[in-house]
């Protein structure tokens, strides 16, 4: 599926849906309008893609993005970075600073330089407000065409994909020409600005150059398949030539980059989300050729666990730990695999060690709490989930399991309050209201009572479409 085109179509469609007027005064859209559009955009988008939610991968990608943003002038948007479980080569930016990278493109990378190059380029598209300008140009599209595009979007998922695509194509024809891909000029501008940010953040432009060459090579390797990235980011040959010339004229003193975090994130992407059979063969061969590399044992253990072979997975992760002692990331995955295998005491030992080494790792805290629950250590489990929520209030599952931990302590008001938050975050608003109303009956704290009433009020307003 060509996500970037669909997302740009969504942008246009929400102008109609959100009631943004089709008048000269409405263009260009304001920062506030773009943020509102982004909010609606994300609600639709997240229904049609699968985001990778591994804490280490998500945190790593966001850390690189924030490193680049730190050298930029003050921005009107709060940027967030995501990895999509999708094996095609693609990366794109949404309205108001949401940056997406497909796992397939991540797999093709060999260094943090390449990842930073792609992220910086997409950030530059947001800074230049290229998407906003496309929305501005959409004022030329008629209402009927916009309605057709909107219908195509809402039907363009699941079993209705064929009908949805047909509606989108029909709407495009009716509109005569709707430029959904970036122009050559926009791509060159994003490269120019992206390279500036990239080098200020301590990276070179070589990574962007090498990943663009890989994307182009994929098209040559399989002439029947044009990578999605090339459809939405045109003029790749011109870009390669420009970046090559820029590098020759701008020698860069690179900052020190520790390659370990990239290798770890890349190994997890490959082992947990890549092609299962191909990855098994690839990692087994690498272990035979280079038996001292801990990443190969780590990756092979992860993919064995993915196939349900927990016994052998534990052996390979222990081998990885022998070569990379006290690595909290390997310890966390070893604990997770012990947990999945039902070996809760072994899981507890591994996860307690991991959390002591990396107390801010959310995945470690989550599985520590789950393991403590299985061992009926409910007070300890409650403490783990409370700490997890303090560190990240958006960790949805933590609210559910904290409620279960509180259940053993008879804390009924807190249980319903937590379940109300849990279902609200999941978008199950009816269940959220039911639990919040139950919490309200027994609440004794006036401040919490006020919070619950305010939450119920907002949920009911949202349900009414307000």
VENDA-V492043 format. One line per field, one symbol per residue. psi: psi as a letter, one per 20 degrees, with the letter a starting at -180 (. if undefined). Layout:
psi=???
This chain:
psi=pnhgggghgggghigggikpqmrhiiqqqrgghhggghghghgggiijroqpjpggggggghggghgghhjrrpqiqoqqpqppnpjqoqqrqrqkkppppqhhhghiqirhggghggghghghhggilhhhhhhghiiiprgggghggghhghilqcijgggghghggghgghifooohqqrgghghghgggghggghhjjraihghghhhhggghhghhniioophhhhinrlhghgggghggghhimppoqrppoighggggggggghiiapggghggghgghhhhmiiohhgggghgghghhijmhghggghhhhhhhimqkohgggghgggggghijmhghgggghggghhhmijohhggghgggghghjkmhghgghghggghghnijnghhhghhghghhijkmgghghgghggghghijmhghggghhhhhhhjpiphghgggghhggghghgghij.
